[in-house]
Amino acid sequence: MIWHPLVWAFWAATASGSLLYLVAAMRAMDVAANWAPIQTDADQLQRERHAEIAALLGRGSMGCLSAAAVMGLTGIALFWHRIVPGAMCGTGVLQAMGIAGYRAIVFWSVALILLFGWRVMDGLDDHHPDGVLVPLTARLFITAAPFVILALVNSWQALMRIDGAPPVSCCAAVYDQVLSNASDSTRMAGLLRATLWISLPGSALLSLASLVTAVRPSVRVTGRAIAVMAIVWSVCAGVDVKHVWSAYYYEVLSHPCPWCLFLPDYYGAGFLIFACLAVVMLEGVAFWVADHTARTHAVLAEPAGRRRRKAAWRVTISILVFTLLTIGPALAWRMRTGVWMDGSF
């Protein structure tokens, strides 16, 4: 067992969030299966009480699990590489964790996205005394259960692999990746050009589309389209951070390691950069939830419209900050040296 204090803090937050989620999910299952708003008998009153308890405990669960995810990310990026022989950043930690580490990150991400969507929907439902979204929020809350379980299982397996892990080759893994890509450089260059053509014009397009749709809802541009655009843009922008923009922080060509951006040597820029990507993705989901709610439940159109506008502004601001943190250093390098990092003028 690892005795690092951040590991114990991670498990404390995880255990608290999981316990709250379990109790809330049990209440939500009753609500999802038996909700009958037209009835006024004792069973329905009990279900209404269960719905309120599930909402309160669900918020606490989401807070604890979000804190655990942040602590886990911070541990991988800044602290746990000190207990893994040969590791210098999060790349070495994930090497020691094996496939379970990558799976844990994926399952944590999906679980928190679902819980965030549930929280947005639950917040919109608070604006109506009849609770018109209660059954739907209960089902969405329960949907996150398998991903929460898989996140916990893989987190346990990953952290247990760190204890007594053999030495890893942190930077060697990055350079091996560069060499393997060099053998297929044409395909890799085409992929990077594609992601750049999506992320660079997509920044302006996503901001403009979200703001216009929030102010003047259109049947042609729905919340689902905004959410898909936000997710695709976030993925492509993340690839560009790893393979293009990070080089202007390291001032070293061909070092595609996003975890080094979290280190103090680079002012922890990775936290802000990837936080912007996370906000764009989450607020894209929030935009979808609010837009769908406004279109299907007219009584919630006003609060849903406000949430839609808030999501649009958050997406726009996050994209602006991301652009300053990534393209800004690249432009500074170009002005200082007269060339781009790849040697082109």
Secondary structure, 3 states (H helix, E strand, C coil): CCCCHHHHHHHHHHHHHHHHHHHHHHHHHHHHHHCCCCCCCHHHHHHHHHHHHHHHHHHHHHHHHHHHHHHHHHHHHHHHHHHCCCCCCHHHHHHHHCHHHHHHHHHHHHHHHHHHHHHHHHHHHCCCCCCCCHHHHHHHHHHCHHHHHHHHHHHHHHHHHHCCCCCCCHHHHHHHHHHHHHCCHHHHHHHHHHHHHHHHHHHHHHHHHHHHHHHCCCCCCCHHHHHHHHHHHHHHHHHHHHHHHCHHHHCCCCCCCHHHHHCHHHCCHHHHHHHHHHHHHHHHHHHHHHHHHHHHCHHHHHHHHHHHHHHHHHHHHHHHHHHHHHHHHHHHHHHHHCCCCCCCC
